[in-house]
Amino acid sequence: MTCRVLGRGVERAFLAALLEGAGKSGYVQAQALFRKTGRNRAMLALYQLMGFRRCGSFDGEGTAVFSRVTDRAPAGPRWIQVA
């Protein structure tokens, strides 16, 4: 996502909708691949805010897998509706 929408709730609404949809489709866990870069710090904060936890250490390239269960998916902002 671009920095123009980060912090306005769009990122939380989008990720919450993905987690909810995954849970309704029968998936019990969601995983996200994350690579450390100077521009990616906001995404790391979003994953942590949304309940994702790192699975293991960062590799030599600064990449790690984050995961969380799909039940009890966090709600997105009430003022944004993802259809």
C-alpha angles and dihedrals in degrees: 000000000000122000088246092076101031111106094024094088098256092111092052092045092050095047093044090052091050092051093047092049092048091052093049089050091057101261112139098191137034124204131198128193113221129190120195111237132146090256096045100067092099091057091052089052090049093052090050092046090052093052101261116147128200116254104214130325133321111266125231091278093052095256126138139165120241124193144179138175116263098223115091090026111189116253120246123230112299093230093063124067120193112204 
